Every structure is written in structure tokens, then in C-alpha cells.
Amino acid sequence: MKKLDRRKFISQSAWAISALGFSKLLGKEALLAGNTKPKLTILHTNDLHSRIDPFPKQTPKFGNQGGLLRLASAVADIRKTENNVLLLDAGDVFQGTPYFNYFGGELEYTLMNEMGYDATTLGNHDFDNGIVGLYKQMPKAKFQFLNCNYDVKNTPLSEYVKPYQIFEKNGLKIGVIGAGISLQGLVNPQLCADVHYLDPIDSVCGIAQNLKENLHCDLVILLSHLGFEYADNAFKVSDVVLAAQSQYIDLILGGHTHTFLEEPVVVQNLKGQPVCIHQVGWAGLRLGHIEVSWNDLLAQYTFSGKSINAF
């Protein structure tokens, strides 16, 4: 795993990612020539943890920062200039402030509706009020719940949770998959009874292949609550491990480990092709901002990614 060596990567691959932006990588003229697909703007969050307001001013390190209200303002500003936006969340929307204790998640989902989220995956803390508490709030959400490695068929959640969703944005087909960490040891078994954990690598990779080869998606994204990586256990399934074992995933937007990445990192998959991974901390302190541009003549797409402070 490494941050991108821009010149070397462009020479080896059909696409690249850089916080400097695609126009500096390949030249704006080169990208505009033959570009028949519209630019896609992907905004993403993770581990919001019911942080509605910014942290109190006296909070060490994060005083007067973060929160869904600040994120809403940042998203609204971007939507003023970009008309092809996909807004995604990587789980743990619930738990962390009295808002969750009092409203049970209704306020979080209401604000996410107003911001125009397209989808979220399930995090372990989203089960903190149990299956019944989560199910109670799901009808209020106008966005899709995605997870492919929690078998929920024997629970009420099966009414709302799908393994993947294809979003069409101005002619683009974007396949989005959801995956979550094992709930064992993280959630009281009584709160998640009948939710059975499946191997995320097998579950995700099979769906990703179908999305690319059979359903002809232009882009395949994984919304992951597996964690970025684990220094104490390199073999534990994480975004880094899954990316290395994949073949059809283009982009992983992660959560769970509260990892602050200023810009995405790249992992080579089983085909030697790059997989882009990004995660933006927690509590709405950052907003992930990734732009995707296509050039059909060069048969390539280009990522530029960064993390925006929610001040």
C-alpha cells in the first residue's frame, strides 16, 4: 500500500488519483478530447456517530468543528457548482451524543434526507438500539441501506437492506456495494440475533464481478465498515486486505477505524490494477470529495480525491 507516485502510476495504469487533480495529471485538453461521459462528484462520510452540532468550543483538538450541520453546509455549497453528485456514507450513523439517546436515530436520518444522501452501509453502532430500534427508523430514510455480508433474511431488516444498488447519474451506471465488520464482540448478541456474518471478501467480490461484467457498470464502489487496516493483525479483513484480494472494485469508501486520510491511497488488486481507498475520520469532521472523469478515446477514468475540513 502506498500513496500515489503520479508519473510512474500514469505510465503503468489506465487511471490515476491525486489531490492535485486530474487536469494537472493528464492535462485538461487531453481529458476533454473524446470525453463523452459526464464528470461524477462523489461525496462521502463515515462514523457520524450522531454528531449533529459541532464539538463544543472547549473540546481539545476538535473544538467548534464537525457535525452534520456543518457537513450539510459543505455539501450544499458543492451542489451549487456540481450537478452530478453521489453522496454516500460508510456506517455508524448512530450513537455518540444525547440526540441518539433521545430520538433513537430519527434526527440523523432526517438530516441525511435533507442533505440528499444516496446510500449508507450498516456499522456496528447502528445496532445499538437492536434490530427493532434500527428497523423502526429505516422507513424514515429516503436513501438506500446496503450490506452484502450480513444475512438478514430472518429479520425485519430484510425489507430495507439490499446487497447493492445501481445508481444512474446523467447516463453513468455506478454500482455501490455495502459490507460490514463482524458484530461478534462489538454488539450485544441479543441486539443482533439472527444477523449472520458472511465472509466479506467472497460476498463483495462476487457481486463486484457481476456489476462489472454482466450489468456493465461504469464504476464499482464498495461502502465498507470493515476498517482501513489493522497494524496488530495484518490478516484481519480490512479495506486494504479486501482491495488486494479483489479484481473488479474501483473505489472503497471506508469507516469503522476513524482513519483520517488527507487523500486516498492505492492498493494493487489481484490483476495488478489499482484500487482507490478513502476514509475521512469520524463525527463529520471531514467530508470526502472525489471527482471522476472519463476519457473514452484513452479508455480510462481518472480520480482526484481530497478531504475537506468541516469547520
Buried (B, 14 or more C-beta within 10 A) or exposed (E): BEBBEBEEBBEEBEBBBBBEBBBEBBEEEBBEEEBEBBBBBBBBBBBBBBBBBBBEEEEEEBEBBBBBBBBBEBBEEBBEEBEBBBBBBBBBBBBBBEBBEEBBBBBBBBBBEEBBBBBBBBBBBBBBBBBEBBBBBBEBBEBBBBBBBBBBEEBBBEEBBBBBBEBEBEEBBBBBBBBBBBBEEEBEEEBBEEBBBBEBBEBBBBBBBBBBEEBEBBBBBBBBBBBBBBEEEEEBBBBBBBBBBBEBBBBBBBBBBBBEBEBBBBBBBEEEBBBBBBBBBBBBBBBBBBBBBBBEEBEBBBBBBBBBEBE
